[in-house]
Amino acid sequence: MLRLGSGVGVLDNILLILTDQQRWDSLGCYGTMGVHTPNLDRLANVGTRYTQCYVNNPISTPSRASLWTGKHLPGHGVYKLHDVLPTDEILFPYFLREAGYDTALFGKLHVAGHIWEAKYRHQFDGFNTYEWAPDPNGYRGCETAYSRWLAIHHPAILDRWKRYGNKIGHVPVEAHFTTWVANRTIDYLQRMQGTSQPFFCCMSIFDPHNPYTNYPRQYRQKLVIEDLPDIHAFDEPFSHRPISHQREARKYDRSDLIENRIGYHASIALIDEQVGRVLKTLRDLNLDSNTVIIFTSDHGDMLGDHGLSTKGAFMYDPCTRVPMIIQDPKQEKGRIVDIPCQLHDVAATSLAIGSYEKPSGMVDSCNLLDDHSLNQRGYAVCMHRNSSIGHGGYYDPELHVSMWRQDNYKLNIYHSPAPEPNDCPGELFNLDDDVGEMNNLWFSERHRDTRDQLVHRLTTFLVKQDSKGRVTTEQALPPGFKY
């Protein structure tokens, strides 16, 4: 393994800005209207914007486990919301620390359930500075770095959080979780300025996660509401879709969903503003010339599209596709990469920046700054696995589904040990002609060869995946489960 002092030059700093539940089409640089995101748009203009970034799983815990370990779900063993990352898994900041980096986390980690993380810190997370805060509400009374800060600086807001929880309503800018994360990141950058040690810093923001109502009141006025994206295919029939989708159908009426969209994008306006403060600090401290900035999110949000809300076992782009922007001062400005990439590629990318050899367990985690490795892979895979035993419900319905994204096609296979009569076996979409994923070509005779070829690629990939050989909660996969 290459480490600091092994012949490499001065290592670049890394700033990872990670949001929660932010879909790909929520920024101006990705074509959205109605919300002004000048700072992130500027970052894309001077960096590289990846148009086809897919998560490894559309739920927080498995998705974040993939990001931090550089592995797909079978490799790290986290399959469901609030599973616990096995204790022997190593997060990539651990390797960066071995390479000589100072490492810091501000905000959410979520590679295990919040109650678990509040009691037990993951032994190989690799962070020197660890200011853990899974969400602004403290999650069922957990004490967090954010709640401790509120207790000192904004005790009345902390009291409101404790009293009302997510129904707290609008939170002032100066006391908001997003502002706190930005403040702590800025403090850290100021501390690291003038030192000779490279740093890895993760600014992990909770928003634009639901309930969509805690944004500062004035940020609603920053939107052009009539220009926000319309709800897509809200009234689409559910008869042809999996039973688990039908159970999640249209849980909100249209007026509620419009209000959710307003709150969602108001939160993004605040995120952009606070990211702007952090980027200005980098410039003011003369750290911008040797800091690689990565901006992405753990998964998207349906926001009523296809009649579905928030996230879950949904392989539609609003849920599985996220923004990915990387600004490397040494690379060409304004690049756009249309090759599929994935969230677990952040691990290999960060290690490449740190001149640390990628561990063998990160089998197909690619360096995003190397187009050749992305081209060689050429696909993206997303998996959802849930047995429904002790889980299931709103965010994590009982469904096994795998997605394969390559060229202009997206293939979804629904694996079920006991199919119900109306269950859909799979979906095939030509995204060149059908951006909205409305025309399922699974049963099309003209596309049979394409479907069969992609099914073969996906199932072959799944069979070859290295598995922990165990699940991390009490329940196992159901008897009879097979790909």
PyMOL commands that set and color helices and strands:
alter all, ss='L'
color gray80, all
select helices_A, chain A and resi 28-30+38-46+60-69+73-76+92-98+114-119+145-153+155-168+173-175+177-192+217-222+225-227+243-247+254-284+288-290+305-307+317-320+345-353+371-377+445-464
alter helices_A, ss='H'
color red, helices_A
select strands_A, chain A and resi 13-19+48-54+102-107+129-132+199-204+291-297+321-327+335-337+341-342+379-384+400-406+409-415+426-430
alter strands_A, ss='S'
color yellow, strands_A
deselect
rebuild
show_as cartoon
